[in-house]
Amino acid sequence: MKLNLRGKSKKTSAPRKVAERKTEKEKVEERREEVLARGRKFKYPLQYAKHRLVVNTIVIGVVAVVLLVVIGGLALYRFQDTGDVMYRISRIIPVSVAEIDGEKVRFSDYLMILRSSLTVFKQQSGEISSIRTGTAGEDGEGNDEEAMKLEYKRTALEQAEDYVYAMKLARELGVEVTDEEVEKVFDQHRKVGGVERSEESFLKVLNSNFGYSKDEYLRMLYLLLVKSKVEEKVDDHAREIAAEVERKLAENGGDYGKVAEELKGEVDIDSTNGLVDVKNVDGGRAVKAAELEVGANSGRFLSTNGDGYYYLRVLEKTETQVSYVSLKIPFKEFEKEVKAVREAGKVKEYIDLKREEE
């Protein structure tokens, strides 16, 4: 019996210990849940606060962008602000000032041309006030000045439109202008006038006289080169006149005056009337003359301005100076095409350049 009692005692004590262990685990689990529950009280309000902060930030950002767009739009299109801030913004954000034959005209190009013109105007007039139309003084003395500034705006806008139309034709005709070509012209301009300036001193002259930085001047050179290449490409008439000039020069022994008279209205005649520097600013004629002997004819060559063909004969020459007579065949077809586009109503301008009284 004793043996049986001991055996029975062993069997009943084991479940009791298991129950005690389970109870302990349950206590630990309950404690863990209590701790987590307390943590949730802080976790969920914080998540809500973060969510609300993100939403508020997005709303504020959208409102700020809308305000900037509205204010910037008013400054550019309504008040026509030409200041540094709006100009820099227009260079970053590709907003348009006009459209020609479906092509957008960059506001930055228009402002670049206009600001350069106003820099020259400031030097000529000695002072410049606000360029907004209708801000003349009570005595009316500013009326002529305001009319001139309005004309600068009109000219700058039309030039920007012409450049964009030239780029459109360049794509269609396969005409390209490389960075190397632009840099080459930049170096030529740096050495113009018989003085080989350093790039630093040349840029100071550009900025002082025309308000250009290097990037702006390179952009202008690019636009000019594209336009000049397109003008040459589309002007079959100029090539026909060039052939006629060559035929007549061969027939009359190189009499430039006679050719100019016979082709009056098609060619322009010019002469240096004495010696000029071999690096004279004249569309590249002095440089070309310096390469030839006295009495020699150049044959046809393209103006460095890209606005026509030249022929010249060297009259006199020294080591540093030349004298010549020249004929110019100006390009006209591109100008006619642009005029036709304007007359067809294919130009849309987003700023008003009319006087208030109009």
C-alpha positions in Angstrom: 0.0 0.0 0.0 2.8 2.4 0.8 4.3 1.8 -2.6 1.0 2.5 -4.2 0.6 5.7 -2.3 4.0 7.0 -3.4 3.3 6.2 -7.0 0.0 8.0 -6.8 1.7 11.0 -5.2 4.1 11.3 -8.1 1.4 11.2 -10.7 -0.6 14.1 -9.1 2.4 16.5 -8.5 3.5 16.8 -12.1 0.3 18.4 -13.4 0.4 20.9 -10.6 3.9 22.1 -11.6 2.8 22.4 -15.3 -0.2 24.4 -14.2 2.1 26.7 -12.2 4.4 27.2 -15.2 1.5 28.0 -17.5 0.2 30.5 -15.1 3.6 32.2 -15.0 3.7 32.4 -18.8 0.3 33.9 -18.8 1.3 36.5 -16.3 4.3 37.4 -18.5 2.1 37.6 -21.5 -0.4 39.8 -19.7 2.3 42.1 -18.5 3.7 42.4 -22.1 0.2 43.3 -23.4 -0.2 45.9 -20.7 3.2 47.5 -21.7 2.2 47.5 -25.4 -1.2 48.9 -24.7 0.4 51.8 -22.9 2.8 52.4 -25.8 -0.1 52.5 -28.2 -1.6 55.4 -26.4 1.5 57.4 -27.5 2.0 55.7 -30.9 -1.3 56.4 -32.6 -1.6 60.1 -31.7 2.0 60.6 -33.0 1.2 58.8 -36.3 -1.9 61.1 -36.6 0.2 64.2 -35.9 2.8 63.1 -38.5 0.1 62.5 -41.1 -1.4 65.9 -40.4 2.0 67.6 -40.6 2.7 66.0 -44.1 -0.8 67.1 -45.3 -0.3 70.6 -44.1 3.2 70.8 -45.6 1.9 69.7 -49.0 -1.0 72.2 -48.9 1.3 75.0 -47.9 3.7 74.0 -50.7 1.0 73.9 -53.3 -0.3 77.3 -52.2 3.2 78.8 -52.3 3.7 77.5 -55.8 0.4 78.9 -57.0 1.2 82.3 -55.5 4.6 82.3 -57.1 3.1 81.4 -60.5 0.5 84.1 -60.1 2.9 86.8 -58.9 5.5 85.7 -61.5 2.9 85.7 -64.3 1.8 89.2 -63.3 5.3 90.5 -63.1 6.3 89.1 -66.5 3.1 89.4 -68.6 1.2 92.3 -66.9 3.9 94.6 -65.6 6.6 93.3 -68.0 9.3 93.3 -65.3 12.8 93.2 -66.8 14.7 93.0 -63.5 17.4 90.5 -62.6 15.1 88.3 -60.5 12.4 87.7 -63.2 15.1 87.4 -65.9 16.9 84.6 -63.9 13.6 82.9 -63.3 12.7 83.0 -67.0 16.1 81.3 -67.7 15.3 78.5 -65.3 11.6 78.0 -66.1 10.9 77.9 -69.9 8.0 80.3 -70.1 7.0 81.7 -73.4 6.5 85.3 -74.5 5.1 84.6 -77.9 4.5 81.9 -80.5 5.4 82.0 -84.2 4.1 79.4 -86.7 3.6 77.0 -83.7 7.0 77.5 -82.2 7.3 78.9 -78.7 9.5 82.0 -78.2 11.4 81.9 -74.9 10.9 84.8 -72.5 14.5 84.6 -71.5 15.7 85.3 -75.1 13.4 88.3 -75.4 14.6 89.7 -72.1 18.2 89.0 -73.0 17.9 91.1 -76.2 15.8 93.8 -74.6 18.1 94.2 -71.5 21.1 94.5 -73.8 19.3 97.2 -75.8 18.4 99.0 -72.6 22.0 98.9 -71.4 23.1 100.7 -74.6 20.1 103.1 -74.2 21.2 103.8 -70.6 24.7 104.8 -71.7 23.3 107.0 -74.4 20.7 108.8 -72.3 22.7 108.9 -69.1 19.9 107.5 -67.0 17.0 105.1 -67.3 13.8 105.0 -65.3 11.2 102.3 -65.1 10.5 100.8 -68.5 6.8 100.5 -67.9 4.7 102.4 -70.3 3.0 105.5 -69.0 5.4 106.4 -66.2 6.6 109.7 -67.8 6.8 112.7 -65.6 4.0 115.2 -65.2 5.8 117.7 -67.4 5.6 115.2 -70.3 9.3 115.3 -70.9 9.5 111.5 -70.6 7.1 110.8 -73.4 9.8 110.5 -76.1 11.9 108.4 -73.8 9.0 106.0 -73.1 8.2 105.8 -76.8 11.8 104.8 -77.5 11.7 102.2 -74.8 8.5 100.8 -76.2 10.2 100.6 -79.6 13.1 98.7 -78.0 10.6 96.2 -76.6 8.9 95.7 -80.0 12.2 95.3 -81.8 13.5 92.8 -79.2 10.3 90.7 -79.4 10.4 90.6 -83.2 14.1 89.7 -83.2 13.4 86.8 -80.7 10.5 85.7 -83.0 12.8 85.8 -86.0 15.4 83.6 -84.3 12.8 81.0 -83.3 11.5 80.9 -86.8 15.0 80.4 -88.1 15.5 77.5 -85.7 12.3 75.9 -86.9 13.5 76.2 -90.6 17.0 75.0 -89.5 15.5 71.7 -88.2 13.5 71.3 -91.4 16.5 72.0 -93.6 19.0 70.0 -91.6 21.0 73.1 -90.8 23.2 72.8 -87.6 25.4 75.1 -85.6 28.0 73.4 -83.4 29.5 74.6 -80.1 32.9 74.7 -81.9 31.5 77.2 -84.5 30.1 79.4 -81.7 33.4 79.4 -79.8 35.3 80.2 -83.0 33.2 83.3 -83.7 33.6 84.3 -80.0 37.3 84.2 -80.4 37.1 86.2 -83.6 35.1 88.9 -81.8 37.5 88.9 -79.0 40.3 89.8 -81.4 38.3 92.3 -83.5 39.5 95.9 -84.0 43.1 94.9 -84.2 43.3 94.3 -80.4 43.7 90.7 -79.1 42.1 91.0 -75.7 42.1 88.3 -73.0 38.8 86.6 -72.4 38.4 88.3 -69.1 38.9 91.8 -70.4 36.7 91.1 -73.4 33.9 89.9 -71.1 34.2 93.1 -69.1 33.8 95.1 -72.3 30.7 93.0 -73.2 29.1 93.4 -69.8 29.9 97.1 -69.6 28.7 98.0 -73.1 26.0 95.5 -73.8 25.2 93.9 -70.4 26.1 90.4 -71.6 27.7 87.6 -69.6 29.6 84.9 -71.5 26.7 82.5 -71.5 24.4 85.2 -72.8 26.8 86.2 -75.5 27.3 82.6 -76.6 23.6 82.2 -76.8 23.3 85.4 -79.0 26.1 84.1 -81.3 24.3 80.8 -81.6 21.0 82.5 -82.6 22.8 84.7 -85.1 24.7 81.8 -86.6 21.5 79.7 -87.0 19.7 82.6 -88.6 22.6 83.5 -91.0 22.9 79.8 -92.1 19.2 79.6 -92.7 19.1 82.9 -94.6 21.8 81.6 -96.9 20.1 78.3 -97.4 16.7 79.6 -98.3 17.9 82.5 -100.6 18.1 81.0 -104.1 17.6 84.5 -105.5 20.8 85.7 -103.8 22.7 82.9 -105.4 21.3 83.8 -108.8 22.3 87.4 -108.4 25.8 86.3 -107.3 26.1 84.3 -110.6 25.0 87.5 -112.5 27.6 89.6 -110.6 30.4 87.2 -111.5 29.3 87.2 -115.2 29.2 91.0 -115.4 32.5 91.5 -113.6 34.1 89.1 -116.1 32.6 91.0 -119.0 33.5 94.5 -118.0 37.0 93.9 -116.6 36.0 94.1 -112.9 34.2 97.4 -112.9 32.4 97.3 -109.6 30.7 100.6 -110.1 29.2 99.5 -113.5 27.9 96.3 -112.0 26.3 98.1 -109.1 24.6 100.5 -111.6 23.3 97.6 -113.8 22.0 95.6 -110.8 20.7 98.6 -108.8 18.4 97.4 -106.0 20.0 93.9 -106.0 23.5 94.8 -104.9 25.1 97.5 -102.7 28.5 99.0 -103.4 30.8 100.3 -100.7 34.4 101.6 -100.4 36.7 102.2 -97.5 37.8 105.6 -98.9 41.3 105.1 -97.6 43.2 102.6 -95.5 41.5 100.8 -92.6 42.9 98.3 -90.1 43.0 94.7 -91.3 40.8 93.7 -88.3 38.2 96.4 -89.0 34.6 95.6 -88.1 33.1 95.3 -91.6 31.6 91.8 -92.0 35.0 90.2 -92.6 36.0 92.3 -95.7 39.2 93.7 -94.2 40.4 90.3 -93.1 39.6 88.9 -96.6 41.4 91.8 -98.3 44.5 91.2 -96.1 44.8 87.8 -97.6 44.9 89.1 -101.2 47.4 91.1 -103.3 46.7 94.6 -104.5 44.3 94.5 -107.5 43.1 91.0 -106.8 39.4 90.1 -106.6 38.1 88.0 -103.8 35.3 86.0 -105.5 32.1 85.4 -103.5 32.3 85.0 -99.7 29.8 85.0 -96.9 29.6 88.0 -94.6 30.6 87.2 -91.1 27.3 88.8 -90.0 25.6 86.2 -92.1 23.4 88.8 -93.9 24.7 88.4 -97.4 27.4 87.7 -99.9 30.5 89.9 -100.6 32.8 90.5 -103.5 35.8 92.9 -103.2 38.9 94.1 -105.0 41.9 95.3 -103.0 42.9 98.9 -103.9 45.8 99.4 -101.5 47.6 97.4 -98.8 50.2 97.7 -96.0 51.3 95.2 -93.4 48.5 96.4 -91.0 46.0 98.2 -93.2 44.0 97.7 -96.4 41.7 99.6 -98.8 39.1 98.0 -100.9 35.9 98.4 -102.9 33.1 95.9 -102.4 29.8 94.7 -103.6 27.2 93.2 -101.3 24.3 90.9 -102.2 21.9 91.0 -99.1 19.8 88.1 -98.2 16.1 88.9 -98.5 14.1 85.7 -98.8 14.1 84.9 -95.1 12.8 88.3 -94.3 10.0 87.8 -96.8 9.1 84.4 -95.3 8.8 85.9 -91.8 6.7 88.8 -93.1 4.4 86.3 -94.8 4.0 84.3 -91.6 3.1 87.5 -89.7 0.6 88.6 -92.3 -1.0 85.2 -92.2 -1.7 85.7 -88.5 0.6 82.9 -87.3 2.2 85.1 -84.6 0.7 85.2 -81.1 2.2 87.5 -78.5 1.5 87.1 -74.8 2.4 90.6 -73.8 0.8 93.9 -74.8 3.2 96.4 -76.3 0.6 99.0 -77.3 0.4 102.4 -75.7 -2.4 102.9 -73.2 -3.9 105.6 -75.4 -4.1 103.2 -78.3 
